[in-house]
Amino acid sequence: MDNLETKVASSNADHDDVMVAFEAFKEANDDRLDQIEKRMSADVITSEKVDRINKAVDELILKSRRQPLGGEVKTEPSEHKRAFDQYVRKGEAHGLASLEAKAMSVGSGQDGGYLVPPEVENAIGRLLSKASPMRQIADVRQISATLYKKPFNTNGLTAGWVGESANRPQTNSATLAELQFPTMELYAMPAATQALLDDTIVNLDQWVAQEVETVFAEQETDAFINGDGVTRPKGILNYTKVAQGSWSWGNTGYIATGVAGAFAATNPTDKLVDLIYATKAAYRPNARFMVSRATQAAIRKFKDGQGNYLWQPAATPDGSAMLLNFPVVESEYMPDIGTDTFSVAYGDFKRGYLIVDRVGTRILRDPFTAKPYVLFYTTKRVGGGMQDFDAIKLLKFGVS
Protein backbone atom coordinates (compact mmCIF):
# COMPACT_ATOMS: atom_id res chain seq x y z
CA MET A 1 0.00 0.00 0.00
CA ASP A 2 2.95 2.34 0.67
CA ASN A 3 4.14 2.08 -2.95
CA LEU A 4 0.59 2.71 -4.16
CA GLU A 5 0.24 5.84 -2.01
CA THR A 6 3.61 7.05 -3.32
CA LYS A 7 2.39 6.66 -6.90
CA VAL A 8 -0.81 8.56 -6.09
CA ALA A 9 1.18 11.39 -4.52
CA SER A 10 3.47 11.69 -7.56
CA SER A 11 2.66 14.01 -10.44
CA ASN A 12 2.25 11.28 -13.04
CA ALA A 13 1.27 7.65 -13.48
CA ASP A 14 1.19 5.08 -16.26
CA HIS A 15 -1.01 2.20 -17.31
CA ASP A 16 1.02 -0.37 -15.34
CA ASP A 17 0.41 1.60 -12.13
CA VAL A 18 -3.34 1.41 -12.74
CA MET A 19 -3.21 -2.36 -13.28
CA VAL A 20 -1.16 -2.89 -10.08
CA ALA A 21 -3.59 -0.72 -8.12
CA PHE A 22 -6.59 -2.65 -9.42
CA GLU A 23 -5.01 -5.98 -8.40
CA ALA A 24 -4.49 -4.56 -4.91
CA PHE A 25 -8.12 -3.43 -4.89
CA LYS A 26 -9.38 -6.88 -5.90
CA GLU A 27 -7.33 -8.55 -3.16
CA ALA A 28 -8.59 -6.15 -0.48
CA ASN A 29 -12.20 -6.34 -1.66
CA ASP A 30 -12.07 -10.15 -1.76
CA ASP A 31 -10.99 -10.06 1.91
CA ARG A 32 -13.92 -7.77 2.68
CA LEU A 33 -16.41 -10.04 0.91
CA ASP A 34 -14.96 -13.10 2.64
CA GLN A 35 -15.46 -11.44 6.04
CA ILE A 36 -19.05 -10.55 5.16
CA GLU A 37 -19.73 -14.15 4.11
CA LYS A 38 -18.24 -15.61 7.30
CA ARG A 39 -19.27 -13.00 9.90
CA MET A 40 -22.14 -11.14 8.15
CA SER A 41 -20.05 -7.95 8.23
CA ALA A 42 -16.56 -6.70 7.39
CA ASP A 43 -14.27 -5.08 9.94
CA VAL A 44 -13.76 -1.35 9.75
CA ILE A 45 -10.06 -1.58 8.90
CA THR A 46 -10.68 -3.78 5.85
CA SER A 47 -13.56 -1.61 4.60
CA GLU A 48 -11.47 1.55 4.95
CA LYS A 49 -8.59 -0.14 3.12
CA VAL A 50 -10.89 -1.03 0.21
CA ASP A 51 -12.17 2.56 0.03
CA ARG A 52 -8.63 3.97 0.09
CA ILE A 53 -7.44 1.70 -2.71
CA ASN A 54 -10.62 2.35 -4.68
CA LYS A 55 -9.89 6.08 -4.44
CA ALA A 56 -6.27 5.46 -5.40
CA VAL A 57 -7.36 3.60 -8.55
CA ASP A 58 -9.43 6.63 -9.57
CA GLU A 59 -6.52 9.01 -8.93
CA LEU A 60 -4.10 6.90 -10.96
CA ILE A 61 -6.54 6.62 -13.86
CA LEU A 62 -6.84 10.43 -13.94
CA LYS A 63 -3.08 10.94 -13.82
CA SER A 64 -2.40 8.33 -16.50
CA ARG A 65 -4.64 10.27 -18.89
CA ARG A 66 -2.88 13.62 -18.48
CA GLN A 67 -0.78 14.46 -21.47
CA PRO A 68 1.06 17.74 -22.04
CA LEU A 69 0.26 19.84 -25.05
CA GLY A 70 3.25 19.78 -27.33
CA GLY A 71 4.87 18.30 -30.36
CA GLU A 72 3.29 20.81 -32.73
CA VAL A 73 5.06 21.45 -36.03
CA LYS A 74 6.30 25.03 -36.28
CA THR A 75 5.14 26.84 -39.40
CA GLU A 76 5.43 30.39 -40.68
CA PRO A 77 2.77 32.49 -38.89
CA SER A 78 -0.07 33.78 -41.03
CA GLU A 79 -0.97 37.45 -41.39
CA HIS A 80 -3.89 36.87 -39.02
CA LYS A 81 -1.58 35.21 -36.49
CA ARG A 82 0.94 38.06 -36.57
CA ALA A 83 -1.81 40.63 -36.11
CA PHE A 84 -3.30 38.60 -33.26
CA ASP A 85 0.07 38.45 -31.48
CA GLN A 86 0.39 42.22 -31.66
CA TYR A 87 -3.12 42.66 -30.25
CA VAL A 88 -2.61 40.25 -27.35
CA ARG A 89 0.88 41.44 -26.45
CA LYS A 90 0.55 45.18 -26.96
CA GLY A 91 -3.12 45.96 -27.55
CA GLU A 92 -2.51 47.06 -31.16
CA ALA A 93 -5.85 46.29 -32.82
CA HIS A 94 -5.35 47.98 -36.19
CA GLY A 95 -4.09 44.81 -37.90
CA LEU A 96 -7.00 42.67 -36.72
CA ALA A 97 -9.53 45.40 -37.45
CA SER A 98 -8.17 45.73 -40.99
CA LEU A 99 -8.36 41.97 -41.58
CA GLU A 100 -11.93 41.74 -40.31
CA ALA A 101 -12.92 44.74 -42.44
CA LYS A 102 -11.58 42.91 -45.49
CA ALA A 103 -13.58 39.85 -44.50
CA MET A 104 -16.68 42.03 -43.91
CA SER A 105 -16.72 40.87 -40.27
CA VAL A 106 -16.97 43.09 -37.19
CA GLY A 107 -17.01 42.62 -33.42
CA SER A 108 -19.49 40.24 -31.80
CA GLY A 109 -22.39 42.48 -30.86
CA GLN A 110 -22.06 44.84 -27.94
CA ASP A 111 -19.11 42.98 -26.46
CA GLY A 112 -16.84 43.51 -29.45
CA GLY A 113 -13.66 41.47 -29.69
CA TYR A 114 -11.72 39.96 -32.58
CA LEU A 115 -11.63 36.52 -34.11
CA VAL A 116 -8.65 34.43 -33.04
CA PRO A 117 -6.58 32.95 -35.88
CA PRO A 118 -7.18 29.33 -36.93
CA GLU A 119 -4.00 28.25 -35.12
CA VAL A 120 -5.44 29.34 -31.77
CA GLU A 121 -8.93 28.01 -32.46
CA ASN A 122 -7.49 24.63 -33.47
CA ALA A 123 -5.40 24.51 -30.29
CA ILE A 124 -8.50 25.23 -28.19
CA GLY A 125 -10.44 22.56 -30.09
CA ARG A 126 -7.73 19.93 -29.56
CA LEU A 127 -7.60 20.53 -25.84
CA LEU A 128 -11.39 20.56 -25.48
CA SER A 129 -11.71 17.26 -27.31
CA LYS A 130 -9.33 15.71 -24.78
CA ALA A 131 -10.76 17.38 -21.68
CA SER A 132 -14.49 17.04 -22.36
CA PRO A 133 -15.81 13.46 -22.09
CA MET A 134 -18.98 14.35 -24.01
CA ARG A 135 -16.97 15.70 -26.95
CA GLN A 136 -15.10 12.39 -27.10
CA ILE A 137 -18.27 10.31 -27.52
CA ALA A 138 -20.97 12.59 -29.00
CA ASP A 139 -21.54 13.74 -32.58
CA VAL A 140 -19.73 17.08 -33.10
CA ARG A 141 -20.37 19.40 -36.05
CA GLN A 142 -19.16 22.86 -37.01
CA ILE A 143 -21.60 25.44 -38.35
CA SER A 144 -21.35 29.04 -39.52
CA ALA A 145 -24.82 30.17 -38.36
CA THR A 146 -26.26 30.63 -34.88
CA LEU A 147 -28.85 27.86 -35.35
CA TYR A 148 -28.59 24.33 -36.73
CA LYS A 149 -31.80 22.65 -37.95
CA LYS A 150 -32.09 18.93 -38.48
CA PRO A 151 -35.18 17.23 -39.98
CA PHE A 152 -36.16 13.78 -38.78
CA ASN A 153 -38.77 11.25 -39.81
CA THR A 154 -41.30 10.47 -37.08
CA ASN A 155 -42.92 7.43 -38.69
CA GLY A 156 -40.15 5.77 -40.69
CA LEU A 157 -40.21 4.86 -44.36
CA THR A 158 -42.19 1.89 -45.69
CA ALA A 159 -40.21 -0.75 -47.57
CA GLY A 160 -40.86 -4.29 -48.82
CA TRP A 161 -39.95 -7.07 -51.22
CA VAL A 162 -41.27 -7.27 -54.76
CA GLY A 163 -40.80 -9.58 -57.71
CA GLU A 164 -38.62 -8.57 -60.64
CA SER A 165 -41.56 -7.70 -62.91
CA ALA A 166 -44.16 -6.92 -60.24
CA ASN A 167 -45.65 -3.46 -59.73
CA ARG A 168 -43.90 -1.29 -57.20
CA PRO A 169 -46.50 -0.02 -54.71
CA GLN A 170 -46.08 3.55 -53.54
CA THR A 171 -44.53 3.84 -50.09
CA ASN A 172 -46.09 5.94 -47.37
CA SER A 173 -44.99 9.56 -47.27
CA ALA A 174 -42.56 10.51 -44.56
CA THR A 175 -43.82 12.63 -41.68
CA LEU A 176 -41.00 15.08 -41.01
CA ALA A 177 -40.43 17.17 -37.94
CA GLU A 178 -37.55 19.47 -37.13
CA LEU A 179 -34.99 19.50 -34.34
CA GLN A 180 -33.33 22.82 -33.64
CA PHE A 181 -29.93 23.32 -32.00
CA PRO A 182 -29.30 26.98 -31.16
CA THR A 183 -25.78 28.00 -30.15
CA MET A 184 -25.21 29.73 -26.81
CA GLU A 185 -22.34 31.98 -25.80
CA LEU A 186 -19.69 30.46 -23.56
CA TYR A 187 -17.02 32.71 -22.08
CA ALA A 188 -13.81 32.62 -20.09
CA MET A 189 -11.65 35.49 -18.82
CA PRO A 190 -8.02 34.45 -18.30
CA ALA A 191 -5.59 37.02 -16.90
CA ALA A 192 -1.93 37.65 -17.69
CA THR A 193 0.80 39.98 -16.51
CA GLN A 194 2.30 42.38 -19.01
CA ALA A 195 5.68 40.79 -18.27
CA LEU A 196 4.38 37.44 -19.54
CA LEU A 197 2.97 39.07 -22.67
CA ASP A 198 6.27 40.86 -23.33
CA ASP A 199 8.15 37.56 -23.18
CA THR A 200 8.54 36.70 -26.85
CA ILE A 201 9.39 33.08 -26.12
CA VAL A 202 5.90 32.47 -24.71
CA ASN A 203 3.70 30.64 -27.23
CA LEU A 204 0.48 32.67 -27.21
CA ASP A 205 -1.50 29.98 -29.06
CA GLN A 206 -0.68 27.47 -26.35
CA TRP A 207 -1.16 29.96 -23.50
CA VAL A 208 -4.64 31.07 -24.62
CA ALA A 209 -5.74 27.48 -25.34
CA GLN A 210 -4.56 26.17 -21.98
CA GLU A 211 -6.01 29.10 -20.03
CA VAL A 212 -9.53 28.64 -21.40
CA GLU A 213 -9.43 24.83 -21.68
CA THR A 214 -10.48 23.97 -18.12
CA VAL A 215 -13.23 26.60 -17.89
CA PHE A 216 -14.69 25.76 -21.30
CA ALA A 217 -14.47 21.99 -20.75
CA GLU A 218 -16.13 22.13 -17.33
CA GLN A 219 -18.93 24.45 -18.41
CA GLU A 220 -19.55 22.52 -21.63
CA THR A 221 -19.64 19.11 -19.99
CA ASP A 222 -22.02 20.31 -17.29
CA ALA A 223 -24.32 21.78 -19.95
CA PHE A 224 -24.24 18.70 -22.20
CA ILE A 225 -25.39 16.61 -19.23
CA ASN A 226 -27.50 18.97 -17.09
CA GLY A 227 -28.13 22.08 -19.24
CA ASP A 228 -31.59 23.68 -19.32
CA GLY A 229 -31.51 24.70 -22.99
CA VAL A 230 -32.22 28.35 -22.12
CA THR A 231 -28.83 30.05 -21.76
CA ARG A 232 -26.81 26.90 -22.42
CA PRO A 233 -27.23 23.67 -24.40
CA LYS A 234 -29.87 21.18 -23.26
CA GLY A 235 -28.33 18.22 -21.46
CA ILE A 236 -29.17 14.54 -21.69
CA LEU A 237 -30.65 14.56 -18.16
CA ASN A 238 -32.95 17.53 -18.78
CA TYR A 239 -35.41 15.92 -21.18
CA THR A 240 -38.66 14.38 -19.99
CA LYS A 241 -37.86 10.96 -18.55
CA VAL A 242 -40.33 8.05 -18.70
CA ALA A 243 -40.16 4.38 -17.75
CA GLN A 244 -38.84 2.38 -20.68
CA GLY A 245 -42.11 0.50 -21.02
CA SER A 246 -43.86 3.81 -21.76
CA TRP A 247 -41.14 5.31 -23.95
CA SER A 248 -42.08 7.53 -26.91
CA TRP A 249 -40.11 9.86 -29.18
CA GLY A 250 -39.13 13.11 -27.48
CA ASN A 251 -38.63 11.43 -24.10
CA THR A 252 -35.70 9.58 -22.51
CA GLY A 253 -36.40 6.04 -21.34
CA TYR A 254 -35.18 4.73 -18.00
CA ILE A 255 -34.92 1.50 -16.01
CA ALA A 256 -35.48 1.68 -12.21
CA THR A 257 -33.30 -0.23 -9.76
CA GLY A 258 -36.35 -0.93 -7.58
CA VAL A 259 -34.60 0.51 -4.50
CA ALA A 260 -34.53 4.16 -3.45
CA GLY A 261 -30.99 5.47 -3.67
CA ALA A 262 -29.24 2.14 -4.22
CA PHE A 263 -28.77 -0.97 -6.29
CA ALA A 264 -30.73 -4.01 -5.18
CA ALA A 265 -29.09 -5.93 -2.33
CA THR A 266 -29.15 -9.18 -4.32
CA ASN A 267 -28.11 -9.46 -7.97
CA PRO A 268 -27.44 -5.71 -8.24
CA THR A 269 -26.06 -5.98 -11.76
CA ASP A 270 -29.30 -7.36 -13.19
CA LYS A 271 -30.55 -3.82 -13.72
CA LEU A 272 -27.38 -2.91 -15.60
CA VAL A 273 -28.09 -5.82 -17.94
CA ASP A 274 -31.70 -4.62 -18.30
CA LEU A 275 -30.35 -1.17 -19.15
CA ILE A 276 -28.15 -2.61 -21.89
CA TYR A 277 -31.03 -4.46 -23.50
CA ALA A 278 -33.38 -1.49 -23.22
CA THR A 279 -31.53 -0.18 -26.29
CA LYS A 280 -32.03 -1.72 -29.71
CA ALA A 281 -29.35 -4.02 -31.10
CA ALA A 282 -28.31 -1.42 -33.68
CA TYR A 283 -27.17 0.95 -30.92
CA ARG A 284 -25.15 -1.51 -28.85
CA PRO A 285 -21.96 -1.93 -30.99
CA ASN A 286 -20.92 1.67 -30.20
CA ALA A 287 -22.62 1.94 -26.80
CA ARG A 288 -20.94 2.81 -23.51
CA PHE A 289 -21.73 3.70 -19.91
CA MET A 290 -21.38 7.19 -18.46
CA VAL A 291 -21.12 7.53 -14.67
CA SER A 292 -19.61 9.74 -12.01
CA ARG A 293 -16.46 8.81 -10.16
CA ALA A 294 -18.38 7.77 -7.03
CA THR A 295 -20.83 5.64 -9.00
CA GLN A 296 -17.98 3.90 -10.80
CA ALA A 297 -16.32 3.21 -7.44
CA ALA A 298 -19.51 1.50 -6.24
CA ILE A 299 -19.86 -0.59 -9.41
CA ARG A 300 -16.20 -1.59 -9.27
CA LYS A 301 -17.00 -3.92 -6.34
CA PHE A 302 -19.53 -6.03 -8.28
CA LYS A 303 -18.76 -9.63 -9.29
CA ASP A 304 -20.47 -12.15 -11.53
CA GLY A 305 -21.60 -15.63 -10.45
CA GLN A 306 -18.10 -17.03 -11.06
CA GLY A 307 -16.42 -14.45 -8.84
CA ASN A 308 -15.04 -12.33 -11.71
CA TYR A 309 -15.08 -8.56 -11.34
CA LEU A 310 -17.47 -6.97 -13.83
CA TRP A 311 -15.46 -3.73 -13.99
CA GLN A 312 -12.06 -4.05 -15.62
CA PRO A 313 -9.37 -1.38 -16.09
CA ALA A 314 -8.35 -0.29 -19.57
CA ALA A 315 -6.42 -3.00 -21.40
CA THR A 316 -4.18 -0.40 -23.10
CA PRO A 317 -2.83 3.00 -21.96
CA ASP A 318 -5.16 4.87 -24.31
CA GLY A 319 -8.17 2.58 -23.79
CA SER A 320 -11.25 2.76 -21.56
CA ALA A 321 -12.28 0.86 -18.48
CA MET A 322 -14.88 -1.80 -19.30
CA LEU A 323 -18.13 -2.80 -17.61
CA LEU A 324 -20.01 -5.84 -18.88
CA ASN A 325 -17.83 -5.59 -22.01
CA PHE A 326 -18.81 -1.97 -22.72
CA PRO A 327 -16.52 1.08 -22.28
CA VAL A 328 -17.02 3.32 -19.26
CA VAL A 329 -16.82 7.11 -19.53
CA GLU A 330 -16.41 9.07 -16.31
CA SER A 331 -17.89 12.53 -15.78
CA GLU A 332 -18.14 14.41 -12.51
CA TYR A 333 -21.28 16.09 -13.82
CA MET A 334 -23.24 12.86 -13.72
CA PRO A 335 -25.09 12.71 -10.36
CA ASP A 336 -23.81 10.37 -7.66
CA ILE A 337 -26.13 7.62 -6.48
CA GLY A 338 -29.03 9.03 -4.44
CA THR A 339 -32.76 8.72 -4.08
CA ASP A 340 -34.41 8.90 -7.52
CA THR A 341 -31.20 10.07 -9.22
CA PHE A 342 -30.39 9.12 -12.80
CA SER A 343 -26.79 8.19 -12.12
CA VAL A 344 -26.01 5.83 -15.00
CA ALA A 345 -26.44 6.66 -18.69
CA TYR A 346 -25.93 4.03 -21.37
CA GLY A 347 -26.17 4.01 -25.13
CA ASP A 348 -24.70 5.20 -28.40
CA PHE A 349 -23.93 8.82 -27.56
CA LYS A 350 -22.70 9.65 -31.07
CA ARG A 351 -26.11 8.78 -32.50
CA GLY A 352 -27.97 10.14 -29.51
CA TYR A 353 -26.42 13.56 -28.77
CA LEU A 354 -25.31 16.33 -31.12
CA ILE A 355 -22.84 19.11 -30.26
CA VAL A 356 -22.68 22.08 -32.62
CA ASP A 357 -19.79 24.56 -32.65
CA ARG A 358 -20.13 27.86 -34.41
CA VAL A 359 -16.87 28.61 -36.15
CA GLY A 360 -15.07 31.59 -34.65
CA THR A 361 -13.67 32.19 -31.17
CA ARG A 362 -13.35 35.84 -30.15
CA ILE A 363 -11.08 37.65 -27.73
CA LEU A 364 -11.47 41.13 -26.25
CA ARG A 365 -8.38 42.55 -24.52
CA ASP A 366 -9.09 44.45 -21.29
CA PRO A 367 -6.06 46.12 -19.64
CA PHE A 368 -8.13 48.41 -17.37
CA THR A 369 -10.50 46.38 -15.18
CA ALA A 370 -7.95 44.45 -13.12
CA LYS A 371 -4.73 46.49 -13.23
CA PRO A 372 -1.88 45.51 -13.31
CA TYR A 373 -3.28 42.37 -14.98
CA VAL A 374 -4.58 42.18 -18.53
CA LEU A 375 -7.85 40.28 -18.93
CA PHE A 376 -8.84 38.45 -22.11
CA TYR A 377 -12.60 38.07 -22.46
CA THR A 378 -12.81 34.95 -24.65
CA THR A 379 -16.10 33.78 -26.15
CA LYS A 380 -17.28 30.94 -28.36
CA ARG A 381 -20.75 29.77 -29.34
CA VAL A 382 -21.78 26.17 -28.62
CA GLY A 383 -25.07 24.29 -28.84
CA GLY A 384 -26.21 20.77 -28.13
CA GLY A 385 -29.15 18.45 -27.63
CA MET A 386 -30.61 15.01 -28.21
CA GLN A 387 -30.87 14.04 -31.86
CA ASP A 388 -32.03 10.42 -31.39
CA PHE A 389 -34.18 9.84 -28.30
CA ASP A 390 -33.94 6.06 -28.64
CA ALA A 391 -30.14 5.88 -28.47
CA ILE A 392 -29.50 6.74 -24.79
CA LYS A 393 -31.16 5.15 -21.74
CA LEU A 394 -30.86 5.96 -18.03
CA LEU A 395 -30.75 3.99 -14.79
CA LYS A 396 -32.92 5.50 -12.05
CA PHE A 397 -32.06 4.74 -8.45
CA GLY A 398 -35.66 4.60 -7.33
CA VAL A 399 -38.53 2.24 -6.68
CA SER A 400 -40.25 2.93 -10.01
C-alpha angles and dihedrals in degrees: 000000000000092000090047092052089048090054091049091051093051122090096244143028138186137216093268090058090055092051092049090049092050092051089052089049092051092050093049094044091049088056090051093050091046090054091049091051094049102036103019089243141049123238118254095245093056093045092050090048091053091050092049093050091044089055090046091054089055092049093049092048090053093048094046089058096053112105126174120240108248147098094089117156112244114234135174108280116248124237089257091051093050092049091047091052091053091050095049096042101039108009093246102152100170094093094051093042090052092050093049091047089055089050091047089240127130137181120306104266120286094342095061119193134145133263114259115233119262090256091063095041091051091050090052090047093051093051094045092051089056097041100043114070092197092055089054094057108024130079109268124195134175121224135180097213131068093244132046118201123197124185119213135186114242098192105032127234122285116238136168148158123276136178121256094257099025123114116267108233116219114258122231116271117256118252104220128197129176133240116202126204112190118192120236128203117257119188142187130183112205118182131217137182118242088238090062092048091049091054102099093196091065111102103228093194091058094041095052093044094049094044094055097034099086096042094046094044094049095046093044096048092048090051095046089055105030106012120137097216092236106092095359137029118293112256130221091250095052100069122094108281122211134175109272092244089062097040120145134168113286093035133085116237122224141189118217122222090217092234126087109246098350149060116264114278092235124046093357094174094061090087091052088055090048088051091053093052093044085079122072119256092251091064099047102075090069097029126123142170124254118200141150123259093257093049091050090051090055093048091047089073095059122109134189125236091276094054096256118141111247093209115068129182120244112290092216133033092252096039134097133252111257132225119186086345094305125109119257121221117196123213127168089210092068108094119254118242111289141135110312093348121148095225102157125055121186135180147069101318094183091061093036106047131041126201117194123197120195108220113247131062115204133206129196116193115221116184095164111057099064106023129216086027125073115224123208113205101206122189137180132171119237134171136181146166147143114301098174114032093191096058102071127050131184136218113224118204094216143096095260 
